[in-house]
Amino acid sequence: MVDLRNTPLPSSAVGDDSEIDLKDILAQLMARKVILAIAVIVGATVGAFIGQLPSNEFRASAVVQIEQRADRIPLPSELIGELLTGGTSTNSGLDTEVHIIRSRLVLGPVVDRLNARTRVEPAAAPVIGGIMQRRTLPVVGPLVGSEYARANESITAALSDLGAGHAEERFLVHVTGPATYTLTLASGLTLEGRLGEPLALPEGGALRVTAINAPAGREYTVYQEPVRNSVGRISSGLIIRERGNSGVVDFSYIGENGREATAIVNAVIDEYIDQNLRRRSVEIDRSIDFIEQQLATISGELRQANADLNTYRQTRQFDELSVGTQELLEAAVAVEARLEELAFEREQLLQVLTVNHPDIERLDVEATRLQERLAELRVDLESVPAVEQELAVLVQRVERSQTLEQQLRERVEQLRILRASAVGNIRVLEPAETAVWIGPDRRRPIYIGSALALVFAIAGVLGLNMLRRGVEDARDIEGLGLPLFATVNKASELVSLKSDQPEYGLAKHDPGNVTVEALRGLRTGLKFALAAASSKSLMITSCAPSDGKSFISLNLAIVAGQTGARVLLIDADMRRGFLRRYFKFSKNHPGLSDALAGTRENCVTHVPDLSIDFMPTGRFPPNPSELLEGQAFLDLLNAANEEYDLVIVDAPPALAVADPAIIGQHVGLSMLVVRHLHTTVADIQSAQKVLATAGVRLSGAILNQFDERRTRYGQYGGRYGQYYGGYRYSYETSDDKS
């Protein structure tokens, strides 16, 4: 019978080890699918726990329209010039307004309005404190202290007028009842308070608890933070964005408390509107004060001009001007007035522009033209009588002062009406009403944790498989030129079994075991191999101790004896042989060493219930290698070949002593027991070299203690895709089923 499981694949089927074989990797991962699944579950569990740690985030939003307006109150052009009346000046943009809104100028009153300086922090259990405050944990809740806050529990408190001694102090509030509490100071002093009543503090200030929504035993820390901290906290959560250049602005605030977020957004907008109106009123008041000051000056000039005109008329007895003279004087006065305006405008523009600016040059050109015109008018006035010239100047002063005084009085009245009916340039389109939950995304850590756990598990599985130095399957053995005669599955019941226990002879104790079935396959393979060999003797050795060669030798002898063949089992490990323990022989029972020394009586014992003969090691000699090299051992094997159908020699490990190299020279076949995942390819190569030095060529190998669960492919077998141990054949009878 040909064992297809151990037949090497063609080279084309094996593939190139230098290339990545995705099927091979997939087979390795499928073999550890349970480990990968457990890793994913653990990663998801850890991710779910981590996802519950951050606090909730709520966002409250409002929509506001901020209209552009002139920065200055328009004043008469005769007073300050057309370029400074504010007709073309606009505000400095939303960026400036955003900085103003975020400043302490606006947020400071908001802090006072909302009493945001007073902070109330519940006592939180380590690690899971935040989760307990958001979710009801019926299993965990009873296990933690009663002082730690649970879900839907809170108190509302306010600190006011704190003295210097309590400025940075933290107060411990212990709830004692539905309407009572105790306050513990840093000094250890304890005060009793009641709901709604102010509790005076020793060094000034008071605490007022306005709401208690927590059972007795809960503890809270109450303190007052600096204004800058409160302003910074509100500013960090405040988001202000304009929708394009429309002037429509979105106000948002993100915080842990939805009601607080809504209150903060509305309070910021209200305070900004109030301050905008106050600033507008201040500008109007300043404009009124300025105009009234100018009005007083102009009124004085008008009175003086009227007095000078009356005096002139009384002294000169001259009331009328000729038409031509009056026209020349009016033109000259107009030119002079315009020159004064241009000079004032030029002086103001030079504060923001250079001399070479086109606007400055335009004013200079106009001033030059007017000066030329004024020079011409003065030349024409030289022909006018002096009396008429003086009268014309006085009349012009009176008329100009009267006109300017009237304009200023009208503007004062307009500004007073504007102040009384002042309307800001800010309109609330949508106030903040309800805050919405925006995060955190508590599912994302689950996905990330699962993915990371899977990646690390895959890396771990593939990494450990790469680090495996032991023989994995038939390919590793056959790659060294050794035929694999059998793959013997690991018997879990023999893991801690000793050789003196009956179960050690598994072929006798449990004939239906899959391990025994593999030995039957080995027996069949050896039958054909020994038929072509020069001897019926078989040496079984290994690379190192504990590889299972003695177990293989004993149970192979048992299954061979069960066929009716004459079998002799020789324990040739005359240093540490222990097969005698299974047969209950003493250490000094005659055996191989005695036979090689010339005494053959009682060296071989027939075991009727196993149908085999057994030769123990005998007394451990001081020179086992020398005994094996003698003619006596060769004569012993020749005699055994004549008398038995199969002679099994259990030899010591090949890498430990030289005995296998000696024994292998006289037997028909030499088998190497390879322990799965323990014996390395280098060990096998070393054993081959040691034996080859003595002229011994290994006939094949036996893969022992094959554990399908520990291979990189698990139950899917080796890299050939076999299913080692997958088929279980039972000798138990059962009813046939169609």
C-alpha angles and dihedrals in degrees: 000000000000117000103222091188091068098041111115116243121239115267091252091059095048094059132202113305090205091067127073109255107204092190089054092051091046090051090052091050093046088053089059097037091125091055091046091049092050090048091051091049092049091046091049091048092050090045091050090051093047090047090058094054101075118081122249118269122215128187125206117191138192133177121225133179116218111193123205116244139173115278094217134049108246113251132188113288089224088064105044108002133258096273092059101046092096095244094129100028119104135182123284095253139260094290090067091047091051091055090049092050092050093048126100088249089075103021095046093068089042089058090051093045093053096034086235094160092073109084123194115195121182120222105262129204115239115276096342097050094104092048092051091053092054104035136038110244107188093180098045098034098075091047097062130069121281091237092069117094121245132201119302094013125126147135129217118220140162132202119207138182095000116191124232091264092060099037096111100016123127116220123207114219115197115193110226101170146343091290105013137075142163125235119211118198127207089256090060095253112143123208129187121226140179132220114274096006121108114244112212117224121220097242098039135290133067141243121220121189107199101176136023117191099164136085124251114285099041118126130210134184115224123190141148116241124207117272092244090058093050092047091048092049093052092043092051092055095043117099121189120182132167120220099237110296094318096110089238108128130194115218114198135170126194118202145141094257120059096203092047091050092052092047093049094051093050093043092051092050093046092049092047091051092047093049091046090055092045091049090049091050091049090052091050092048091050090050091050091049091049093048092046090052090051090044091057090051093047091047090053091049090049093052091048091047092051091048092049091048094049092047091050093050093049095048099039098036087218120129108155134064125204116253094245094048092048091052093050093048093048090051093048093048091049091051092049091049091050091050090053091051092049092050091051093046091049092051092051094046092050088065090069104017137054126244091254095056114122092237091055091046090050091053091048092051092049092047091052091051092049092049090054090049091048090052090053092050091050090053089053091047092055088076092054117092114261092237092060092046093056094046092050092053092050093049091049092052091053094048094046093049092048092052094048093046091052092050092050093049091051091049092050090054091048092051092049090052089047091052092049092051099032113163120188125231091238123090126183107226097175121010121209109266111160129013117227127216110249104169165196099269099235093185095059095071088052091056092043093046092049092048094047092046090050092048093049092044091051091047090048094049094047092041094052090046090053091050093052108116098178126093110279104190146322094305093065091052099041090048086069093055095259120129112227108231098182145354109219114200120226113261106217092201090062097054096102097018120129125219094245093063121094092235089066087078090063094170088062098036099044111011093174095059115122089233090059090047089058090052089053088055088050090051091054093048092049091051091065094038093052091048088068095040126096093237139031091227124108127197117207116194138153140207096250140000121282093034090119103251093138091050090051092047094050098045093041088055090050095051090045091051090050089067092060095256121141106249131185119194115198122191099211096173095106091174105052106357113151107171087108089072091066090054091044093242122154122244092254096049110132113262146129097333090052092048091051089048090056102265112110101163113120092354092123120052124193114224105204099190090054096037091227139107119234131202113191124204094262119208110350104253124211091233110039095155092054091050092052092050091056126097090250093074092050090049089049093054092045091053092047091050089056095049104036137052092216131020115193116195114196101207130190120260112292095225094048104053140004095244096098091054089056096043092046091061091065105038131084097230134019118204127191118210110217118197112222114250090353107068110068129215088246090056091053092048091050091050090050091052094047092051094041089057088064092044095258118137118196112240095204147312139259117215104217133193092016107188110193092192093060098049120098087248097045115197090354089078128219130341089283089067095244120155103231112200091358095123117065116195116196130196091206116116121239137172115270113249125201 
